[in-house]
Amino acid sequence: MYLRLKLERREMADIIRLLPDSIANQIAAGEVIQRPASMVKELLENAIDAEADEIQLIIKDSGKTLVQIIDNGKGMSETDARMAFERHATSKIASADDLNRLQTMGFRGEALASIAAIAQIDLRTKPQDQDLGSHIIIEGSKVKNQEFISTPSGTSLSVKNLFYNVPARRKFLKSDPVEFKHILDEFHRVALSYPEKYFSLHHNGNEIYHLQKGNLRQRIIAILGKSYNDKLVPVSETTDIIQISGYIGKAEAARKTKGDQFFFVNNRYIKSPYLNHAVRSAYEELITKDHYPLYVLFLEMDPSSIDINVHPTKQEIKFENERLVYNYLKVATRHAIGQYSLTPQLDFSQDTFFHKSGMSTGQASTPSRPAAAGYVHMPEKPSSEGWEKVYKSMKNERPSIAPEDGTIRLGSKVNTDNSPMPALTETVKPKPYQIHNSYIVSQIKSGFLLIDQQYASERIQYEHHLETLESAEQLVQKELFPTTIELDQQHAEVLSNILDRVNQLGFDIKHFGGNSYVIQGIPVGLKSITNAKELIQQLISQYVDNIELQLGIEENLARSMAYSSSIKRGQKLNELEMQSLIDLLFACNVPFKNPTGKKCFITMDLDELQKRFIG
């Protein structure tokens, strides 16, 4: 028996094997290099660690064809140039203890090896004290050529044809605008972190940024736009364990979209919802919950009190005493706000959100559908007097999802002949009422509807603007005093590409040179008190955020406009406004959900309500 078992064990084949370095590097690249922007981050950080003070970034096809970094740093010797592409080869640490006192941006020794495994590398580098430099060509982790050449001091590293040997990964890269947006994000973070260094960015032969050496305030304005010039407030606090410096924005600089929030710990960009909450809470009554303050804040701490070896991207961090950091940050922000006497710029006239031509909101109106502020006048649809019966019919129909586009399609046969809807049987229509200035309760025979006023408004706006873009142009309401808007480089380029479509929505916007545009008109139906500048900024930001969804331009713009100009939660509505919102919602083709799939309303039947009381 023993002999038989021994023979069987001998016959079993060994199945565990050591992977070749080329395959191991490709696997590691999946964590470290997810897209061209990941490469940009790693290569910019390498240039910083090389003590360069002039750094050029050259991009082609949003990094898919070429990412090149040229710096005037220390350069590498012949041996170092080759060793740099080996896994876990680094000049940043020598022992485990060094992880507790890191001062460099990189330290893992994974980035270059990972990049070389999935791209074609051309490296030219020379130390300051040597006459000749090294030229190395690598493809798929294999060195194809190495020679001495004459080259300027510093390093030029070109990464070509990302994922050329991993077609499955390349196929899942997003469109060029999406990938370039991510590259800009990484470039902004490094450039903000080192305002004393020169940075430039070229994309497809065009210079996007030319950032001269300067101070932090100058760098913020150069990247985020001249509109912030008079809206920056300095922050400066020093304690025994932390030093906080940088700038926050005045209350009027807050926007309804994220993107202008930056934390740096020991000059390393980090993401921290917890610390973000500390800054937001410092603003308290200054801004509303749907606005986001600007901040570019630097935290200097003892490296031994933090752990940055949490994730390969090194953008997550652990603090030895996170609560203490939170409190210091909140106090520092509040101190800056108090010291510079920042007060909120609130527009109390925003209580009224619907208007009729030549009439105030409180006035009676005879037309069947009052116009809504923030709503451009919608093309007439069948009367929605009997919307309760519309809902009753729809709830018996089963929405179907078209797998190709995810659009909800109804099988309802209600009102297919465009005849007027039947009126309610009750002699007096129940009045709707508002809860917490955010939700509308409307009675129906079987119980009640609870409508989310923001999602409902977004659905109404979305269908109108999509119809406008697919058919005729919207009427323009000329502004008495044209408004000039100064955008950052990224948003200016986006607006330039979609300007014709934006104007088709009812705007009259013209290029005014550089990154400046003049708003001469807004869509008819938007109130004159509407902040056109803020509306356009929101529209562009939403459009950029939606790019990653790879929607068509009409779909993207309709979604963006719907969010930017819709009624928001927290806005008080009167009875006429609430009823108009309900009527317009149930006159929509798809009243169930907003453009992003959130429910516009929920229902509760009387039977269900009674059960809640019985327990």
Buried (B, 14 or more C-beta within 10 A) or exposed (E): EEEEEEEEEEEEEEEEEEEEEEEBBBEBBBEBBBBBBBBBBBBBBBBBBBEBBBBBBBBBBBBBBBBBBBBBBBBBBBEBBBBBBBBEBBBBBEEEEBBEEBEBBBBBBBBBBBBBBBBBBBBBBBBEEBEEBBBBBBBBBEEEEBEEEEBEBBBBBBBBBBBBBBEEBBEEBBEBBBBBBBBBBBBBBBBBBBBEBBBBBBBBEEEBBEBEBBEBBBBBBBBBBBBBEEBBBEBEBEEEEBBBBBBBBBBBBBBBBEBBBBBBBBBBBBBBEEBBEBBBEBBEEBBBEEBBBBBBBBBEBEBEBBBBBEEBBBBBBEBEEBEBBBEBBBBBBBBBBEEEEBEBEEEEEBEBBBBBEEEEBEEEBEEEBBBBBBBBBBEEBBBBBBBBBBBBBBEEEEBEEEEEEEEBEBEBEBBEEEEEBEEBEEEEEBEBEBEEEBBBBBBBBBBBBBBBBBBBBBBBBBBBBBBBBEEEEBEBBEBEEBBEBBBBBBBBBBBEEBBEBBBBBBBBBEEBEEBBBBBBBBBBBBBEEBEBBBBBBBBBBBBBBBBBEEBEBBBBBBBBBBBBBBBBBBBEBBEBBBBBBBBBBBBBEBBBBBBEEEEBBEEBEEEEEEEEEEE
